[in-house]
Each structure stands twice: as structure tokens, then as C-alpha cells.
Amino acid sequence: MSEEKSCKEECFKSKIGGQALIEGVYMRGITTAAMACRLPNGTIDVEQWAVKNGKDAPWYRKVPFIRGCINFVASLVEGIRCTMKSAEKQIDDDEEDEELSKFEQWLTDKFGDKLVNVIMIISVVIAMAFALIVFKGGPVLIANLLIKAGLSEGARPVTEGLVRLVLLVGYMYAISFMGSIKTTFMYHGAEHKSIACYEAKEELTVENVRKHTRFHPRCGTSFILIVLLISIVVGIFLPRGNMWVRFGVQMLCLIPEASIAYEIIKLAGRFDNILTRIVSAPGIWLQHITTKEPTDKQIEVAIAALTPCLPKEGEEDKW
């Protein structure tokens, strides 16, 4: 048997999805979400909570071309919340006992139990602002400079798209060498492998999970890349005269671009045919950077996160 099973051999397509955390994995099922983290003492800590997914989800999270952006932002917020919580679990007791700085004490006194939510909101805003400035504004500025240097105006959309693609792939590739990021990418691989094992209807053991693929068509990496590719096509039809007007219109187009990309990802996750394989190919290629082969201990964590999210009796988990 080959080391990895391809998506072609999966028995069904699950709705369960997840995310890599700091020394952990987050999973979201039909009625339950869970996060599992490897603590500094070597044990696995698991938290789980109820969620509304599938038929129980609010209407605006189910309507095609409306649900895309809403679900993306909701997933981003939930992912950051779990990432922050997983980071807290890596703090030793000795570190917790350290005296707070004056600024930390002021924040604690000012916001109390709401401090984590405040930090999370600030983190989301900063992350989104950074991404928009770098991956939306940067290519517009670079293309504008190249046009002033003699590049044809007609080449602007393709130039912006290529710059955006180089920035994205270059950024992913560069951070993949960082120790903590490389470890997170390994947990990302463990997350995908465990879901693939479950979809193949095999028992969730380290041995079974290890032989499955670390690539998945519904990955957030694929979503980001599809948004980028759609933006290249959309850019052909946007105004080109004023750089700031073009940037503003691009920002407005981000919502429908994300909505279309979300529906494409849903189709790619549900069906396996020549068309969905072509659509999924760029994202799968990029996952060669954003996922790494996990260790057995990391697979154990992914299994611990996935197990509470498995459908209960009577729940429908298939697309």
C-alpha cells in the first residue's frame, strides 16, 4: 500500500473542518467543536463545546453567496480565539506566577475578564488590515510604478496578479522555515491526515492516520489562493486610470470574490471529478508549503481533537 492515500480513494466527504494551533489542533463538527493541545508536561489537554452547524446554523450562514464572507470572518475569529488559548496553555506555572508589568496590570484592571476578547478583536483587525495593505495595496502600487517605468497599461491586471501571487507564495515559503511555524504546519498536516482517515472510514489510530494524505481540497490555504486567482480575473474589468480608485474598487470586490471562492471550495470538498481536481490543484500545490508531515505525537493530538467532533447517532455528516 502506498504511504499516502489520494482523495480519489476516500469513501465519503465529511463536513468536519479544522485548523492548526500552537502545539495543537482545532476541529469543528456538526454539533461539537474541540481543541486539543500538547501541554509542556507532555499530556494532551482537550476542550470541547457545542456549536450550531449544518441544519442548525443561522440562515445567513447557509445561503449561497451570502454565507461565504460571514463564515470566513467567523472562522477567522474562532481560529484566533483558539490560537490565543492554545498559546496560553504553553505557559508554565512558573511563568504564570511572574509579576505583571504596569501596562499588563492596567489592561487587566481596565478590561478584566473581557481582556481576551479585546485582544482578539484587535488581533483580527490588525491581521486583516495587514493582509489587505500588503496583498491588495502592494501589487497596485508596484504595478503603478512599473507602468510609469514603461510597462503597458493593458498589462496591469496580470502584473498585479503575478505580484500578489509572488508575495503570497514567498511569504508562506519564508515563514515555513521558522521553528514555531514549521511545527504549526506539521499540526496542519496532522489535521488533514486525521480527517482523511475518518473519511476513509478507518479507525482513528496513529498507524492508520499516518498513511493518509496531508492535502485537502477544503483547506483555508486553497480558499486564499482561489480568492487571489478570482481577483486577477476581476481586475481585468476594473478602472485603471487612478491608482487609488482602482484600489478602492478592489476592496469592494473582495466580498463577492470571497463569496465565490467559498462556493468553489464547497464544491471541491463535495465532489471528486476532473473539474474539481483542476480547481483544487493550485491550492493542493500551495499546501506542499503550508502542511508538513507530522510526528506520531502530533497525530495523537489531531485524533484527540477530531474524536469529540465525530457525528452522534442520527447526525448527518456527509455532503
Backbone torsions as a table, in degrees:
resi	resn	phi	psi	omega
1	MET	NA	140.2	-179.3
2	SER	-67.7	159.5	-177.7
3	GLU	-64.8	-34.7	-178.8
4	GLU	-124.6	139.0	173.9
5	LYS	-93.3	135.8	179.6
6	SER	-79.7	165.8	179.7
7	CYS	-62.1	-22.3	-179.1
8	LYS	-63.2	-26.3	-173.8
9	GLU	-93.7	-0.4	-179.9
10	GLU	-68.4	142.8	-176.2
11	CYS	-81.5	-28.4	178.1
12	PHE	-159.3	170.9	-179.4
13	LYS	-109.0	117.5	-178.2
14	SER	-87.4	156.0	175.3
15	LYS	-90.2	-7.6	-178.3
16	ILE	-69.4	135.7	177.7
17	GLY	-134.5	170.5	-177.6
18	GLY	-159.6	-169.0	-177.5
19	GLN	-159.5	145.5	174.7
20	ALA	-79.1	144.0	179.0
21	LEU	-120.0	-169.4	173.4
22	ILE	-78.1	109.9	-176.4
23	GLU	53.0	38.9	-179.4
24	GLY	-168.8	-177.1	-178.6
25	VAL	-140.3	139.1	174.5
26	TYR	-110.2	136.1	177.4
27	MET	-129.7	146.4	177.6
28	ARG	-129.7	120.6	-179.8
29	GLY	-106.1	-153.6	-176.9
30	ILE	-74.7	-47.9	-178.6
31	THR	-123.7	-4.7	-176.3
32	THR	-136.4	139.7	170.8
33	ALA	-118.6	152.1	-178.1
34	ALA	-150.5	152.5	171.9
35	MET	-132.3	136.7	178.4
36	ALA	-123.1	135.0	-178.3
37	CYS	-133.5	142.2	173.2
38	ARG	-84.0	114.3	-177.9
39	LEU	-78.6	162.1	179.9
40	PRO	-56.6	-27.2	180.0
41	ASN	-83.3	1.1	176.0
42	GLY	97.3	-13.0	179.9
43	THR	-82.3	164.3	178.9
44	ILE	-105.0	122.9	177.7
45	ASP	-99.7	129.9	-178.0
46	VAL	-123.5	130.0	172.5
47	GLU	-120.5	143.5	176.5
48	GLN	-141.1	152.7	-179.0
49	TRP	-152.9	158.7	-177.5
50	ALA	-77.8	143.8	176.2
51	VAL	-135.7	161.4	175.3
52	LYS	-108.5	110.0	-177.5
53	ASN	-132.3	169.6	177.2
54	GLY	60.6	-127.7	-176.5
55	LYS	-67.3	-27.2	-177.5
56	ASP	-85.0	-6.7	-178.4
57	ALA	-70.1	151.7	176.6
58	PRO	-58.0	153.8	-174.6
59	TRP	-57.9	-36.6	-176.2
60	TYR	-72.7	-8.8	175.0
61	ARG	-99.7	7.3	-179.5
62	LYS	-122.4	-20.3	-175.9
63	VAL	-76.8	122.9	179.5
64	PRO	-54.9	141.0	178.4
65	PHE	69.4	-0.4	169.0
66	ILE	-110.6	-38.7	-175.3
67	ARG	-67.9	-24.7	-173.1
68	GLY	-54.6	-61.3	-177.4
69	CYS	-66.3	-39.6	-179.1
70	ILE	-62.8	-47.6	179.9
71	ASN	-66.8	-34.7	179.2
72	PHE	-64.6	-47.5	179.8
73	VAL	-65.0	-42.2	179.0
74	ALA	-61.7	-41.5	178.8
75	SER	-67.1	-37.1	178.9
76	LEU	-63.9	-45.7	180.0
77	VAL	-64.1	-46.4	179.7
78	GLU	-63.7	-39.5	179.5
79	GLY	-64.1	-42.3	178.7
80	ILE	-67.0	-39.7	178.7
81	ARG	-60.3	-46.0	-179.7
82	CYS	-68.9	-36.3	178.3
83	THR	-63.5	-43.0	178.3
84	MET	-63.8	-41.2	-179.9
85	LYS	-66.5	-39.9	179.3
86	SER	-65.8	-33.9	177.7
87	ALA	-67.0	-38.4	178.7
88	GLU	-62.2	-33.7	-177.9
89	LYS	-70.6	-14.8	179.5
90	GLN	-88.6	-0.5	179.9
91	ILE	-85.0	125.6	178.3
92	ASP	-70.6	159.5	179.3
93	ASP	-58.8	-36.2	-179.7
94	ASP	-64.3	-36.9	179.4
95	GLU	-70.0	-34.3	-179.6
96	GLU	-65.5	-30.1	-177.1
97	ASP	-80.5	-7.7	-179.6
98	GLU	-64.6	145.8	-178.6
99	GLU	-68.6	137.2	179.7
100	LEU	-72.0	147.6	173.8
101	SER	-71.2	167.9	-179.4
102	LYS	-61.3	-39.7	179.5
103	PHE	-66.5	-43.5	178.7
104	GLU	-63.6	-39.2	178.8
105	GLN	-66.8	-37.2	178.5
106	TRP	-64.9	-42.8	178.1
107	LEU	-62.0	-42.5	-179.9
108	THR	-64.2	-43.6	179.8
109	ASP	-66.9	-35.4	-175.2
110	LYS	-74.6	-44.1	-172.2
111	PHE	-110.4	-18.0	177.0
112	GLY	57.9	-130.7	-177.9
113	ASP	-67.4	-16.3	-179.1
114	LYS	-85.5	0.9	-175.5
115	LEU	-59.2	-43.2	-179.1
116	VAL	-61.0	-42.7	179.2
117	ASN	-64.6	-39.0	178.9
118	VAL	-63.6	-46.5	180.0
119	ILE	-62.8	-39.0	-179.6
120	MET	-63.5	-45.1	179.6
121	ILE	-61.9	-44.7	179.1
122	ILE	-62.0	-40.9	-179.3
123	SER	-63.4	-43.0	179.8
124	VAL	-63.1	-45.3	-178.9
125	VAL	-62.7	-45.5	-179.4
126	ILE	-64.5	-44.0	-179.0
127	ALA	-62.1	-45.1	-178.7
128	MET	-68.6	-39.9	179.2
129	ALA	-63.5	-43.2	178.9
130	PHE	-61.9	-45.9	-178.7
131	ALA	-62.8	-41.7	-178.4
132	LEU	-67.8	-41.7	-179.1
133	ILE	-65.8	-45.8	-176.0
134	VAL	-73.5	-49.6	-171.0
135	PHE	-92.2	-12.7	175.6
136	LYS	-108.4	-53.8	-177.7
137	GLY	-73.2	-38.7	-178.3
138	GLY	-56.8	-51.6	179.8
139	PRO	-62.2	-35.4	177.7
140	VAL	-63.3	-44.9	-179.8
141	LEU	-64.6	-45.1	-179.2
142	ILE	-64.6	-43.0	178.5
143	ALA	-63.0	-38.7	179.3
144	ASN	-63.3	-40.6	178.6
145	LEU	-66.6	-39.4	179.8
146	LEU	-67.4	-35.5	178.3
147	ILE	-67.2	-40.1	176.4
148	LYS	-63.8	-26.5	179.8
149	ALA	-85.5	-2.8	175.5
150	GLY	124.9	-3.7	179.1
151	LEU	-69.9	143.6	179.9
152	SER	-65.5	139.9	177.7
153	GLU	-61.0	-31.9	179.7
154	GLY	-65.6	-20.3	-179.7
155	ALA	-87.7	-0.2	-176.0
156	ARG	-56.9	-52.2	-176.7
157	PRO	-57.5	-45.1	-179.4
158	VAL	-66.7	-40.1	179.1
159	THR	-61.5	-47.5	178.3
160	GLU	-59.4	-43.6	-179.3
161	GLY	-63.1	-43.4	179.6
162	LEU	-65.4	-41.5	178.2
163	VAL	-62.5	-43.8	-179.9
164	ARG	-61.7	-41.6	-179.9
165	LEU	-66.8	-42.8	179.1
166	VAL	-63.5	-41.4	179.1
167	LEU	-63.1	-44.7	-178.4
168	LEU	-64.6	-52.8	-178.0
169	VAL	-64.8	-41.6	179.5
170	GLY	-62.5	-40.9	178.7
171	TYR	-64.7	-47.3	179.6
172	MET	-60.8	-43.7	-177.9
173	TYR	-65.9	-42.0	-177.2
174	ALA	-65.0	-45.8	-176.7
175	ILE	-73.9	-17.3	-178.7
176	SER	-65.6	-16.1	-180.0
177	PHE	-89.9	-10.7	177.5
178	MET	-71.9	136.2	-175.0
179	GLY	-53.1	-51.5	-177.0
180	SER	-68.2	-37.3	179.2
181	ILE	-69.6	-40.6	178.5
182	LYS	-59.7	-41.6	177.7
183	THR	-63.3	-41.5	178.3
184	THR	-63.2	-40.4	177.9
185	PHE	-64.8	-30.0	175.9
186	MET	-69.3	-40.4	174.9
187	TYR	-66.0	-32.8	175.6
188	HIS	-61.4	-43.5	176.6
189	GLY	-63.7	-39.1	178.7
190	ALA	-64.4	-38.6	177.7
191	GLU	-60.3	-50.0	-179.2
192	HIS	-63.2	-43.2	-178.3
193	LYS	-62.7	-41.7	-178.3
194	SER	-66.8	-39.6	177.4
195	ILE	-66.0	-40.1	178.3
196	ALA	-62.7	-38.6	178.5
197	CYS	-65.3	-43.6	178.0
198	TYR	-63.4	-41.3	179.4
199	GLU	-66.2	-26.3	177.2
200	ALA	-83.4	2.5	178.2
201	LYS	59.9	37.1	175.4
202	GLU	-104.5	154.5	178.5
203	GLU	-61.7	138.7	-177.7
204	LEU	-80.5	84.3	174.2
205	THR	-119.8	160.5	179.9
206	VAL	-58.8	-42.0	-178.5
207	GLU	-63.2	-42.8	-179.5
208	ASN	-70.1	-42.7	-178.2
209	VAL	-65.2	-39.8	-174.4
210	ARG	-57.1	-34.0	-173.5
211	LYS	-82.0	-4.4	-176.8
212	HIS	-91.1	167.3	-176.6
213	THR	-72.3	147.3	175.9
214	ARG	-95.4	6.5	-179.3
215	PHE	-107.8	139.0	-178.6
216	HIS	-142.5	134.1	-176.5
217	PRO	-66.8	-20.9	-178.8
218	ARG	-93.0	13.5	-177.4
219	CYS	-66.2	147.5	177.2
220	GLY	-62.1	-29.1	175.9
221	THR	-59.9	-43.1	179.1
222	SER	-65.1	-38.7	179.0
223	PHE	-59.5	-47.8	-179.1
224	ILE	-60.9	-43.2	-178.0
225	LEU	-68.2	-37.2	178.4
226	ILE	-66.8	-39.7	175.3
227	VAL	-57.8	-43.5	179.7
228	LEU	-61.8	-45.3	-178.5
229	LEU	-66.2	-37.9	177.3
230	ILE	-65.0	-38.8	-179.2
231	SER	-63.6	-30.2	177.9
232	ILE	-65.7	-44.2	179.1
233	VAL	-65.9	-44.8	180.0
234	VAL	-62.1	-36.9	-177.6
235	GLY	-60.4	-23.6	178.8
236	ILE	-62.3	-31.7	-173.5
237	PHE	-100.8	2.9	-178.6
238	LEU	-87.8	156.8	179.2
239	PRO	-60.8	145.9	-174.1
240	ARG	-120.8	-5.8	-174.0
241	GLY	-69.5	-53.8	-175.7
242	ASN	-106.0	127.2	-177.1
243	MET	-61.7	-40.9	-176.5
244	TRP	-72.0	-36.7	176.7
245	VAL	-64.7	-43.4	179.9
246	ARG	-61.8	-43.6	179.3
247	PHE	-62.7	-42.3	179.2
248	GLY	-62.5	-43.2	179.1
249	VAL	-66.9	-36.9	177.1
250	GLN	-61.1	-39.3	179.0
251	MET	-64.1	-40.5	178.9
252	LEU	-66.6	-34.1	-178.5
253	CYS	-75.0	-12.1	-177.0
254	LEU	-62.4	-34.7	-179.0
255	ILE	-65.2	-53.8	177.1
256	PRO	-65.2	-31.9	177.5
257	GLU	-62.4	-45.0	179.3
258	ALA	-66.5	-37.0	179.8
259	SER	-64.5	-43.6	178.6
260	ILE	-65.7	-42.9	-179.8
261	ALA	-61.9	-37.9	179.6
262	TYR	-62.6	-43.1	180.0
263	GLU	-66.9	-35.6	177.7
264	ILE	-65.0	-42.8	178.4
265	ILE	-62.4	-40.2	178.9
266	LYS	-61.9	-43.5	179.5
267	LEU	-65.5	-41.5	179.9
268	ALA	-64.7	-32.7	178.6
269	GLY	-77.6	-22.2	-175.9
270	ARG	-92.9	-37.8	-174.6
271	PHE	-116.0	153.3	176.4
272	ASP	-128.8	95.4	178.2
273	ASN	-144.7	-179.5	-175.2
274	ILE	-60.6	-36.8	-179.0
275	LEU	-68.8	-47.0	-178.7
276	THR	-68.1	-29.8	177.3
277	ARG	-68.6	-38.7	177.4
278	ILE	-65.0	-44.8	180.0
279	VAL	-63.9	-38.1	-176.6
280	SER	-78.9	-20.2	-172.3
281	ALA	-54.6	-47.7	-179.9
282	PRO	-60.7	-42.1	179.5
283	GLY	-66.6	-40.0	177.2
284	ILE	-62.5	-40.1	178.2
285	TRP	-61.2	-44.3	-179.3
286	LEU	-66.9	-27.5	178.3
287	GLN	-68.1	-14.3	172.3
288	HIS	-62.9	-22.9	177.6
289	ILE	-93.1	-44.5	-170.8
290	THR	-87.2	-4.0	171.4
291	THR	-126.5	144.8	176.5
292	LYS	-129.4	158.6	177.5
293	GLU	-66.3	125.6	-176.3
294	PRO	-84.6	164.3	172.4
295	THR	-84.0	168.4	178.4
296	ASP	-62.0	-38.1	-179.9
297	LYS	-66.1	-34.5	177.2
298	GLN	-71.5	-35.6	175.4
299	ILE	-63.5	-39.2	177.5
300	GLU	-58.0	-39.8	179.3
301	VAL	-66.8	-43.1	179.0
302	ALA	-62.2	-40.7	177.8
303	ILE	-64.2	-40.5	179.6
304	ALA	-64.0	-33.5	178.8
305	ALA	-77.0	-36.1	-176.8
306	LEU	-75.3	-37.7	-173.2
307	THR	-54.0	-46.6	179.6
308	PRO	-66.8	-18.6	-175.9
309	CYS	-91.3	-5.5	179.5
310	LEU	-62.4	142.4	-174.7
311	PRO	-60.6	140.1	175.3
312	LYS	-80.3	173.5	-179.0
313	GLU	-59.6	127.7	178.3
314	GLY	92.5	-10.6	179.6
315	GLU	-85.2	141.2	-179.6
316	GLU	-99.7	116.6	-177.8
317	ASP	-109.1	-5.0	-177.8
318	LYS	-88.9	150.4	176.4
319	TRP	-66.2	NA	NA
